[in-house]
Amino acid sequence: MKINRPTLIIDEKKARRNIAFMADKAKKLNLIFRPHFKTHQSATVARWFRKIGVKQIAVSSLAMAHYFYKHNWDDIHIAFPYNILECQGLNELAKNIKIKVSIESQEALSHLKSYVKNPIQYMIIIDVGYGRTGIDASNWKSILSLANQGNSTCQFSGLMAHAGHTYDARGLNDIEKTHSSSLSKLETLVEKFVNPPFVSYGDTPSCSVSENFNLISEFRCGNFVYYDVTQTLIGSCTVDQIAVAMACPIVAEHYDRNEVVIYGGAIHFSKDFVMTPYKHFGQIVNFTNNGWKILEDVYLKKISQEHGIIHLPKNIDKNQFSIGHIIGILPVHSCLTADLMMGQQTLSGLPIEKMIRI
């Protein structure tokens, strides 16, 4: 592996299996599969989705929508609250493709209708317990009011929800409990409509393990393409399903304190961490001919801007951790790691094209 600086390595076979798993599940449940592309942000990875028939996608910004439009995606949902300051760019994009935006207020909808003149659809963001954004699911009067304000140019397209509080779960029972509560809130809301609305729903834990998606019309999850250490702790996946590892050079040895230093820090991983039970910023692996192998009791103990400190157990083979050796780290949060990393490739060395953040 010809690596000389932090590089995100994608196990293409695992990623494709993850994609196929979620697509097959959506098909089995008779749901539309609209994967969220904010995790990989890559035209290369997007082609893996297209090859299994995916035509509809979600993104998290107008810039990301433009990026994938340039790569021939023409049915895009911007699953982030409508930014009124970007209305001109949104209007230009709406000239060329089918675009959905997300709103949660009268002010946002009124602005959308006044300033975006090309055909566009809007979905109402529903808060089902996460508390990040959206109208509380119990506030059905406000939701119905917004749903009834569509016109020939700006059409109401349905409700959208993200049960992000499943990320606080630890185990299948916790995931199902949160998921069931979210669906119950949506069910009560949908009963207020004369005609049941289209419902877009997406969080990786629920979509990975639950089989109950009554009232849901489409899957809109994203992290599953790579998964990560956090998802294994939640119970969404096994460690064998994690499809990304950061390759980092070892640049210093401190065997007297059972540590080595890698070129790889917060600007590569973010500062997300987990407790298992010790605090760490990533699981250490050794690269093999066809992937990687987990090293037990070795972990990314501390990070600063470019530095990473790896903890070694006392009986470890120090030859695996000499200066110049490339070590792998399974990220705590693959979405943030992938977003931060411009240098990406597959295990076989194929470059991964990625959106350049402006």
C-alpha positions, 0 to 999 in steps of 0.5 A: 500500500503506497501511502505517505500521509493520512488516507481514507481507505474504502473496502469496496466489497464491504461497501457494495454489500452494505448498499445491496443489503439496504436496497434489498431491505427497502425492496422487501418492505416495498419502500422507495430507496433514497440513500443519503449521500452526505456520508460518502460525498463521492461520485465514485461511490455514487456509481456503486448505487446507480449500478443496482438501480438507485435513481433518487438521492438525498443530500445535506446542502445545495452545494452537494446537490449541485455536485451530484447534478453535475454527475448526472443525478436528477432527482435530489432531496436536500434533506436540510432546512431551506436556506433562504439565502441560497434561493438563487442557486436553488432556483437555477438547479430547479430549472434542470432537475427534480428537486425537493427541499425541506421546510419547517416554518411558515416563513421558509415556505412563504419565501420559497414560494416568492423567490423560487419560480421554477417547479419545486417540491417541499417536504415538511420536517417533523421532529419525532423526538430527536430535538434537532430541527423540525415541527414537533409531531404533535403540532398537527395544526401547523403541519396541516396548514403548511401542507395545504399551501402548495401550488402548481409551482411549489408542491407539497410532497410529504413529511420527512423525519430523522430519528437521530436519537437512535444514536443514543441507543445501545443494543437492539432493544434500545433501537426498537424502543426509540424507533417504535416511539418515533413511528407512533408519533408519525402515526398519530400525525398522519391520522390527521390528514384526509389523504395519507401523506408520503413519509420519508424516514431515515436513520441508519440504526432503525433502517439497519435492524428494524422490520416495522415501517408502517406508514413509511414510504421511503428509506432515507439513510446514509451512514450504512454505506460505510458504518463505523465504530459508533454503529457497532456500539449502537447495534446497527452492524457488526465490526466486519461491516465497517467499510472504511479505515484511515491509513496513517504513518507512524512518525514517533515511538514512545515504548517507555509509555506504551505509545506511538505517534501517528500522522493523523489527528482531529483534522482527519478524524474529527473529535468524536470519541466512544467509551468502551469502557475506555475513551478512544477515537478509533479502533486500530487495525493492521492492513492485510492483503485483502482488507484489515485485521483488528488489533485487540486492546490497541486504540487511538487514545488521544488526538490533537490537530495533526497528531494521534497517540496510539495506546499499546498493550505491554506485550504487543509486538513492537515490530508492527509499530515502527516508524514509517509503518502504516497503521489503520484506524476504524473511525468513530464517525465515518461521516465526519471522517469522510467529509474531512478527508480529500485523500481517499482510495479503495484497497486496490488503489482506485482513487475515490473522487470526492466533492470539494467543500467550498 
